[in-house]
Amino acid sequence: MKGLLRAFFRLTLLPLTRLIYRLRMLNPERVPTTGGVLLLSNHLSFIDAFILTAACPRPVRFVIVSRYLEKRAISWFLELFGAIPITPGKSRDAIRVTAQRLKEGDFVCLFPEGQLSRTGMLNELKKGFELIARQSGADVQCVWMQGLWGSVFTFERGQYFHKWPHRLPWPVTVAFGEPVSAKEATVDWARESLLGLSAEALGALPMANTSLAEGVVRGLKRRPGSVCFAEYAGSGKAPRRLQRHHVLATAAGLAERWRAALPIQERRVGVLLPSGPTPAMINLGIVFAGRVPVNLPFPASAEGQLDPAEVSAAIREAGVSTVITSRAFLGVLEKVEWPDPDKPGNFIDMAGELGAISLLTRLRERLLIRIEPTWLTMKRLELRRDPIDGEPSWACIDENGDFREFDDRAVLAQTLRLGSGNWLEAGEAIFTEEGLASVAGAQWSLWLPVLRRHCAVSRSFGARTDVDLIEDACLGENVRRLILKPGTAETIAELEEPWHPELRSILRSALILETRISEPGTRKNGDKAEPISVFRVPPSAFERVTGALPCPTWQPTELGVGVLAVSQDDPNPEALKHIHQPQHGRKDGSLGRLLPGIVFREIPDGEGLQIYGPGLENGKKWIDLPTRTRIDEEGFVFPP
């Protein structure tokens, strides 16, 4: 009877699972067709067994914590397909039974973390599978499920089940690794294999395999009436809010103008502006026009000064002859020296460009964007849909004067990675004033709002010395996360009065950005290097004002790879403590935890660590971390 039921559900339930979750399998041919195999998987949701059963080319048995067999929603399925129960602290019987099943030729899946991840990241792996492999002599194989985070069955939004899905169908990629012998199957091998598969699976997600222009169109057409950017100027002025359809319509209008106005031979266009809604739309308009925006370094606030010599150097490095800026800076920019004095370039005023878009064009675009499907918008705006590997789509000159450029897949993968865990919730408002002339700054202030439906809240450029305005902006937009430089966080911590109780109750965390990590006593370009600085806002001071936990976040400018590691509050709610093991969201002395889709290894024949993943150096090579950087068994990064 059970055999008939299993066949029935394979014919009915599994196709439905594949439809709802739009499963894509990578390398399923690696699964041995016969013989006992121990499958090791990451563990994110209560339906992992359903997903793996639908993805695997042969029947699977699961080793499951016994208390899950008490949950009616899934216990029937687990029992029907021969799940092997394991009780924490009494695992000897389960190890013996599992080894016996493997000897009999079964395909058995084990979750070596021993618990569901409540962060979206891989937890420390337990060693029990090593004993099972040795006792059975079976081959061991790793598998990774990418894209499940955000499902109603994960701990995304701080709870299981009681929430609506963000979208349906939900794309999930399942990547199978190469099987190895029982002797080779160690914890270190399993972690490296799982992380390697996570990088492979992230790069294979549909959202990472389209053009950047299509990603922008899809992102802005989803909930077009919601706010994408909000800017506060203070002094009694009303905040400026730009809805998503407004942003897309403006970018389309700018692109229509620039396709005709910019010389065909100019592939790169400079952008010399601070972060904010208008510079973001300028960047998108250039992308839609088929050109590459190159964001040039700009002071963080109006107290800073534009240096004509530095601007001249950035223009030479970027190789641009057209720079979009503001007329407010043209007096200083008259002193800029162009690479070819006989052929000086042009500074274009952003306000003039925005004003040149007719009212009819704006209204037409807003209407069409709301009613037409994405494919028709792409065709009408003459935007390509397929990514071109190695063809730059976006670039910047960072604060060190280094030129960084990225293709479609790199920008999309970086943004997917940053939105794949519990440190951010989909669609929530974030306070960020990170400049666009850095890889990480663009992730926070441009790509997350546009591609992932976040609302980026900021102060206007002229008001960025008004620290009290941060509270007003966050309260007005229901901000949940603060993205802060250490100096701004310290200024907030020194305030005498705590923030409004309503704001304190909704703020989840403050991500404190650590941008560099240098070895003390070393020299770079003839100058003594800066000392290592792992910033820590005193929790008692910062939390007294904001009610939010300060969490270190590592985005090393000198590596040019954007955000690498993030911290968060420990995801251990009181209601779950009696059934779930504690998990770490942060650790003292750590820069944060490596984001999903990044694999690390020791440098071959050398000293130190390397990282690799889609979106890092366009996913083409391993990147050396600073010497003596340490990464622990949970993926937390510690400075030298």
N, C-alpha and C positions, 0 to 999 in steps of 0.2 A: 504493500500500500504506500509506504514512504517513497518507494521508487517512482510510482506513478505521480505522487504529489510533486516530487523533485522535478520530474519531466514537465509537469504542467506549469510549474512556476518558471522553469527555464524558457518555456515557450511564450509565456504571458508577461511575467513580472520583469524579466531581464531586458526584453526589448523596450519596455516602458522606461526602465531605468536608463537605458542608453539614449532614449529620446529626451527625457527630462534633463539629463546631465550632459548630453551631447558629448559622449565619450570619444576620445581619440587615443589609440594605443600606439606607443612607440616600441618597436622591436619585440613584438609578442612572439616572434619566431625563436627568441632566445630561451623560451620556456621549454625544458625537456618534455618530450611527448610521453615518456614512460619513466618509471622508477621513482623512488622516494626523493622529494625535494623539499627543503625547508625554505619558505619564502619569508623574507623580512621586509616589513612595510612601515612607513611613517603612519602616524595615527592622529587624525584631526577631527573626525566626526563619528556620530553614532551610526552612520550608514556606510562606513568604510568597507564592511563585509559585503554589502550589496554591490558597491562600486567594483571591488576586486573580483567578485563572482561574475559580474557582467563583463569585466575586461579580460579575465584569464581564459586562455584557450583550452583549459582542462579543469575538471571539478576541483574545488578547494575545500579543505577543512580548516577551521579557525580555532586557535587557542585563545580563549576569551576569559576575562576575569569573571568569576562565578556570579557576582552580583548583577551583571548585565543580563544573565539568564532569568532574572526575576522581573525584568522590564517587559511587559506584554507586547510593546510595540515591535520588539526585535527578537524576543526569546523564541517565538515559534519558528522564525527563519533559521536561527542559529541551531536549534535542535534538529530541524528538518535536514539540515546539511551537515550534521555530525560534528558540531562544535565540541571542542575539548575544554571543559571548565578548569580554571586554575584559581586557587584561593591564595591571596597574599599571605606569606608566612608559612604556607603549607604546599609548596610547589613540587615536592619530591614526586608525588603520585602523578601530577600532570606531566612532569619531565619524562617519567617512565612510560606513560601511555603515549605521549607524543613520539618518543623514540621508536616505540613498537609500531605505531601507525606508519612511520617513515620506512621502517624495515619492510613493511608489507606493501610498500610502493605507493603510498598516498602522497598527495600534494598538500602540504600543511603550511598555513600562514600564521606567523607569530608577529606581534607588535612589540619589538624589543624595548621601546620606551616604557612599557608597562602601564601606560596611562594615556588618556587623551591630552593632546597639547592644548593649553588654554591661551597660548601666546601666538600661535601660528607658526612657531619655529620648532626645530627638532630638539627634543629633550635629551638628557643623558641616557645612553643605551645601557641596559642591564646585560649581565654576562650569561644569563641562563641559557641562551641559544647556543653558546659554545659547548656547554655540557650535552645538550640535546644532539648537536651535530656529531660530537665525538662518540656518544653512545650508539647512535644510529648508523654512522658512517655515510650519511646521505649528503648529497651536494647542497650548497646553500646559495640562494639567489636573492638579490635585493629588488624592490620595486618602490616607485615613488608616485604618489598622487598629488598633482599640482592643480590648483584652481578651486579646491573644495572650500577654502577659507572664505567665509561670507555666507555659506549655506546656513539654513535655519538649524541644521543639526550640529553646527560648530559653536564654539564659545564666543564668536564674534558678537559685538554689542554687549558683552559681559553676561550673556545668559544663553542657555540652550532652549530651543523649540519655540518659545513664546515671542515670535516675531514673524514678519512677512519677508519672503525672499526679495532680494534686490532686483532680480530679473529671472525670467524663464524663457527658453532653456538656459541651463547653467553649464558653461563649457568646462570640462575637466580633462586633463591629459594624464595618462597612466604610462610611465616609462619603466621598462624592464631592463635590469642589468644582466651581465654575464654571470652564469653560475660558476662557483668555485668549489673545490674539494672541502671536506670537513676540516682538514688540517689548516687550510688557509683562512677559514672563517673566524676572524677575531673581531673584537669590538672596534679596533682601529680601522680594520678593513671595512667593516660594515658602515661606520660613520663616513669614511671617505667615499664609499660607493653610493650611499644614500644622498650625500650632498652633490656628488657628481651627477646623479640622476635628476636631482632637483634643478640644477642648472640647465640640463638638457630639456627637461619638461617645461620650465618657464619659457625658454626660447621657442618652444613649439606651440605655445598657446595661440589661438587665433588672433587675440588682441595684439600680439607681438609680431604678427606676420602680415601686416598690411602697411600701407603708406602712412606717414605721419599726418598727411593732410586728411586721409579718411578717418584716422583715429580722432582728429580734432573735430571733424564734422559729426561723427557719431557721438562723441562726448558732449558736444554742445547741443545737439538735437534731443538728447535724452533730458527730459524735464526742462524744456526750453524756457519756461516761465520762472524758474528758480534763479536766485542771485548767484552770479559767478564771482564778481568782485565788488567789494564795498570799501570806500575810501572816506576817511574822516579828516576834515580840515580844521576843526575847532573854531573858536571865536564866534560861536553862535551860528555857524553855517550848517546847513542841512547836509547830511552825508550823501555821498554820490554812490548810487547802487546801479550796477549793470547786470541785467538779466542775461541768461545764456543766449537767447535768440538775438539780443542786441549785440553781444560780442561777435557772434558768427556773422551777422548782417554787416557789421562795420568792417570786419576782416575781409569779407567778400567784396565790399565796395572799394576798399583800398587796393585789393588785388586787381580788380578791373581797371583801376586807374594806372597802377604801376606796370602792368603788362605792356601798356602802350607808351608810358612815359620813360621807363628805364631802358637804357641801351641793352640790346640783346646780349652783347659780349660781357656784360657785368653780371657774373654769377653771384657775387657776394655784395651785400649791402650792409653798411655799418649802422649800428644803433647806439647812440650816446645819450642815454636817458636813465634816470633812477627806476627802481621797480615801481609798479603801480598798474592800474587798469589800462591806461592808454599805451604805455610801452608794451604791455602784453598783446594788445590788439595790433600794434605795429609789427611785432614779431610774427603773429599769425597771418597778417596781410602779406608779408614778404614770403612766407612759406607758400601761401596760396598762389602767389604770383610766379612760383617756380624758381625763386631765388633762395639764397642762404642768408638768414640774418646773422650778423656777427656782432654780438653785444660787447661794447668797449667799456673798460673800467670807469666807474663813476663814484663820486663821494657818497657815503652812506646817508648824510644829512646835509641840510643847507649850510651848516657850519663849516663843512669841508670846502676845499677850493679846487676847481679844475686847473690842472697844470698843462699849459699848451705843449710843453716838451713831452710829457707823458702821453698826451693825446696823439701827438705826432708819431711817437714810437709805436703806439697801438695801431694806428692807421697803417704804418709801414708793415707791421707784423701781420695784420689782417689782409692786406692787399686790396683795400677798398678805395674807390674813388667817389662814392656817394655815401653820405652819412646823414641819417635822420636824427634830428635833435630838436631842441626848443629855441625859439628866438631869444629867450632870456639869457642864453649862454653864448650868443653869437659874438658879443663884444670880446670875450676871452678867446673864442675860437678863431678870431681874425689873425691871431699870432701863430696859428698852427702851420707847420711846414709840411707841405705835401711831398711825397717821394720824388715826383718830377715837377720841378718849379715851372717848367714850360707848359705843363698840363695840370694845373691845379684842379682838385676835385670840388664837389659841391656839398654844402650843408643845406639840408632841406628842413623847413620848419614843420613840426608834426601837426601843429594847430591848423596851418594852412592846408595840409593834406586832408585832415579830417573834415575841414570846412568845405573842401572841394567835392565831397560826396553829396550829390543832390538829395533833397528830401524824398523825391520820387524813388530813387534807388534804394534808400534806406527802408522806406515803407514796403517796396516790392520784395526786398530780401527778407524782411521780417515775416511777411505773409507767406512767402513760398517756403521758407525754412520750417514753418510750423505745419504745413500741409503736405509737402512732397516727401517721398521716401528718400533714404540716404543715397541710393544709387542714382536717383534722378538729380539730386543736388550735386553730386560729384560730376555727373556728365554735364550739367548746365554750367558749372563753374570751371569746367575743363581741368579737373584735378585727376591725377593718376591714382590708381587704386593699389597697384603692386609696388612693394618696396624694391629698391635697387641697392643691393649690397655694396658697401664701400662708397656710395654716392652721398656726400654730406647733405644734411637737411637743416642743421642748426649748428651754430658755433659761438664761441666767446673768446675773449682775451681775459684771463683771470688776473687776480691782484698781483701775481708773480710775473706777469707779462708773458705767460705761456699761452700759445694758441691751441684751443681745444675744439675739435669738430666731431660730429656724430651723425651717423646715418639714421634712417627711419627706425630700424629694429632696435638700435641702441637706445634712443630716446624712449620708445615704447616699453622696452624691457626694464629700464631704470624706473619708470613710473609704476609699472606693474609690481615690481619688487617692493617699492616703498609702500604700496597699498595692500600688502599681503600678510598683515598681522594685526594684533590687537592694540598696537600703539596709535592707530588711527581707525576711525569708523567711517565707512563709506558715506560721503555726502555731508559730513559735519563741517562746521565753520572753523577755520584755523586763522590765528593771527600770525602774519608773516610779513616782514619787510626785507627779506633777503634779496639782494641785487641780482639782476639777470646776467651779470658778467661773471658768473661762476656756474659750474655744472650743477652743484647742489642748490644754489640759489634759484636757478630756473626750475628745478624740480619742485621746490616749495611754492614759489610765487607765480609760476606759469603752468607747468604741465599737470601738477596735481589738480588744480582748479578746473582746467580745461578738459583733461582726459578722464578724471576720476570723480567729477561732480562735487568737489569740495568748493566752499566759498572762501576766497582769500580776502582777509580783512586787514587793512593797514591804515596808517596815518598818511596824509599827503606829504610830499617832500618837504614843504616849508614848515610843517608842524611836527617834525620828528624829534624835536628837542622837548616837546611837551609830554612828559611821562604820564601825567594824569589823563591824557587823552586815550591812552591804551585802555584804561578801565572803561571809559565811556564807549569806545569802539567795541570792546568785547561784550559789554552788557547789551549794547544796542543790536548786536548781530548774533547773540547767543553762542559765543565762541566756546568751543570745548577744549581746544589745544592751543598752547602758546608755543611759537617757534621763535626762540630768542637767542641773540648773541650773549656771551657771558657778561659784557658790560651793561647791556640793557637789563639783564636779570639782576645784577648787583644793584643797579639804581632802583629797581622796583623793591628789592629786599630792604632798602634803606628808608622807604616811606614810613611815616609815623602812623597813618591811619590804615586799617585793613580795608580791602575792597568791599563793595556792596555784597551783602549776604546772599542775594540771589545769584550773583556771578560766582561767588565762592562755591555755591552748591552745584553748579553745572560744569565748572572747569575740571577736566579729568587729569591733565598733566601739563608740564612745561618741558619741552624738548630743548635742552641747553646745548648749543652747537659748538663742538670742539673742532677747529678747522685744521690744526697742524700738529705734528708730533715730530720733534727733532731731538737728536742725541746731544746732550750737554757736552761741551768741550770739543765738538766737531766744528768744521768750518765749511761754509758754502759760499762760493764766489769770492773767497778771500775774507769774508766777514765771519765773526763768531756767531754760531747758530744760537737761536733762542732756546732757553731751557724748556724742558718738557712741562706742559701745563695741562693736567687733567682737572678741568674746572668743576668745582663743587659749590653751588650756592648753599649756604648753611640752611638745612631744611627748616629749622626753627624760625629763621628770619623770613625766608621766602614764603613758606606755608602760612606764616602768621598774617602776611599781607594778602596772598592770593587764594589760599586754601588748596593750591595745586602742588603736586609733588614734582620737584626738579629732577629731570631724567637726562643724563648725559647722552649725547648723540654725536657720532663721529663722521665727519665729512671732510677728509684731509684734502685741502686745496692742492698741495704739492703733487698728489697722485692723479688729480684730474679725473676722478671716477665718480664723483657725486657722493651721496650718502651711502656709507658702508655698514654702519652699526647703529642700533637704536636701543634705548632702555625704556622700560615702562614700569608702572606699579606692579608689584607681585600679584598675579591673578588668583588670589586665594580668598574668595568671598566666604563670609562666615557660614552661609547656608550650605556650602559644599564641603566644609572641612571634615565632616564625619564620613564622607565617602571618597574624597579625592586626596591624593598626595600633594604636599606643597610644591609649588613651582616658583622659579625665580624670574622676575621681569627685569631685575637690575642687580648688580653686585658692587660692593664698595671697591673703589679703585679701578673699576672697569670703564672703558669708553663706550660700552654698549655691546649688544649682541649682533653678530653678523646677520645681515638680512637674508631671507630665503633666496635660493638661486645662486648662492656664492659658495664655491668649494675652495678649501685651502689645503696646502700640502707643504712639507718641508722642501726647501730648495735642493734639487738633485745635486749631489757632490758639492754642497755648500752649506752655509749657516744661515738660518732664518726661515721665514715663511713666504709663500706666494699665494695669491688668490686668483680666481678665474671665474668668469660667468658672463652670460649675455648682458650687453650694455657696458661692460668694463673693457675699455680700449676696443670698442666695437666687437667684443667677444673673440678677438683674434689671438690673444697671447696671455701668458701668465704675468702677473704684476707682482713685483717684489714689495713686501711690506718693510717698514723701517727695521733695522737690525734689532734683535732681541725682543721684538713684539711677541706676545704670548697669547694663544687662544686656548681656552680650557675645554673640558669635555662637553660643556653645554653651549659652546660657541661664543662665549664672552671674550672680548678683546681687552687685553691689558697692555699698557705702554711699557717700554723698556725700563 
